[in-house]
């Protein structure tokens, strides 16, 4: 087993990893910026090291400072969490060169899957269904026009190195292509430091369904069912659940086996997620692979009983998977809501500030993943998510009712939150009967 892990992250995911490490008897080191000196993850870890000022570029994205902290505290491994450096191939490679175990896949896999157009080409060669579009990144506007004429509008123009719903544009007619092409290239360069883009056919009214996988370093791999992440706002996930209302057992197995094919073809190890789009005819298409732990991983943990972060740590320690595919059983239904410090009435603008009063819900089948407390000051420098509420019920109807009850009990005073917005979604008849797609929030005028 690993001896000492540095968590190269902050907030609720850092707390989540520290707890898993403690339960496995692994010592932990937190890093923090000057803005996070009073953060919960700095208090729970065995050691904490300040790595720079509030700006992410000078702290949580500062590879040099993080590796210096790792050497200073004599850790044998680094867990990147999600966001920040979690899918940075250079960081993973530098960890390896420093003889520090990167808790995740190899840097070569991160590099391959980090470029969405290359990942798509890889999956196509592995016989995984992919959306029709460009073969790799496009070389110029002229090629973009030719591809769009060939596959037909509408199309999606996307950053090859993208993620998080950024640098993506829907183009419905030829006249709009040039502006969207130039805009996505600019955004891709600004957000990801790489202006490569690719084009794919727009799948109308899809469901967004992802398959959670675990794979060890000996070629063993399993899938842990699916998560439905269809409820989105501007390509950002809002509510996730498992199982999906759109999959039957036959399609679930087919998608799970496709995910395993992708994992084995890439020789992947650690926890990972294969994301698919499912169209109205129940055809599914590869969208991207996330080479890290997902924000919504607790949904899968609630229905399977498998602690994904602990399994990540065991795999990184060189252990073989403790489960076979036959051991994986899904029980009941789970839903996750992301609680953000933001103001939906003002275009979801962030709402940093001090929490003056706080009460999180409890009870059977309710889980809270958070790093905030009464008196905690939410900084303006980072993502607005402050907590995740995850519930588990015997079926979807009970899970929805339990989540509504949990949101009713949730009290956060001092900052604006999206709790009322989430409640409106749960009360919507189309959400309740499962008849929705990725345009659901916009169609229902919920935001």
Steps between C-alpha positions, in 0.01 A plus 500: 500500500608857437653667804446874451285684244508866404159623383556746216157659533268688733140509622266206534700263277813557711298420813355191329846367414640573849218298656561203270872511577440509875272198483779311320766615746675728250651829617398815315642837400277788392612788286326834523509850360508811718124532441449150643704528817190431713350237266381169643739289291796674663368405845419136430830399339800388702705781346422811297726710277426843353593504132419855392249785478130472416541494122475140376787552256725583793373228734286200401630508142860569600672169425839613628366605840288187537791266422721694740236452771488130416877465535508712816242277672646173364179366347501192279193597297276785381123491453386777262125482572299661218555828317829690536783260402301176505519455122832671440731252329810709569426499873447121501827453309693725738364303795627180340840657431515610865430142612162605640198284420232694312166359614339467162586355159835544325587837352488343154131412541421843644671661201314279251156548655558868580482582130136427421553461125784250552293314760213476254731359231636245751149386593400473138796266439393299805154453341326722756209695344594866445309802374554575131739790446859602432781246519714671759551874531411714200777692324312813399170668425486357147516144637235591757265607218565178308429281804179683583378468141576128510329413832231768485385758752452536794855438624699551818831687486716398797843559651718191455657553842174608661288398794257636754257618234736776378591597141200328340260648247192367323481605135164453327575658161792577271477876551590462870795265456781753455415704810464186713820351359701813590337535841564139604864527392540813712330339801699179460824697509387706799364210708731214403808658342433316174285627212450160333132433429290225347149465361234236550139452405258640755291228661157649556322445832761260644542356846843531659591167661841405636646166607720481812793260471775365722811335358815373668856479371463132409238531226194439718209740450135534606223751442283626785184576309409842366424854607250718318636857476240633256377787722742773396519874471730635229675161476561499877354212700241595761340174621629145455335168573536124475358296343394686187133500405588461132697173521363148514712204608600411144620851416667537842705187440587603145625841614689348793675254273586781257657691790707196596614461139623860510676446834677185390596641159667798668654287780342735750535459877335687792147638517365655181183591318390448140239757401240425233212674327186291453265609221122466479539163326716365786819511293801604708815684398833558674544859612810507722698316766562664837831374636426596861248471779171671407309758703198267492679181609297477827188411299668178389632433850147526642350240266794256489647535850850524348728780626654621173767720662621215720518276195706768324742497792519120502565486127774764534652284773539217249208289619279300267130581474308341784182463294393317188222623273261251659565657841364838386135540596293817476243552774232767506538848356732790579487871411761772551440876508787746480456789744669810361562842650334689217198716422267339242289820485805691374619263233660256746771747594732368775416604855815485714484608863485379858258230610335633813255215559511143373291186532540200273235228477539153647305181543505157342639497148629859499868580443670841504838560334623847592786701645305798637402580858334783692730801482681375191565767238444375144778653288429666166801334338363150439205295376168590662407144607490483879330165566341193347187342639463136405198287588411135462152351484341167420393639163514826304174635642625459856839651408333811355284543810800451724701760309214750524486440874877541524495830310220622729723436801806666348567846646791710374496865613748766393526412129251439221453139389327303223288290739166639381606445138579135574165457676319632191671235288399221737138619491486515120268234355738416214786442741276288720386276213849483345398656166774759450824563312803727526293804398254436785583805715479737204181343360324518836616857564645395833793739470 
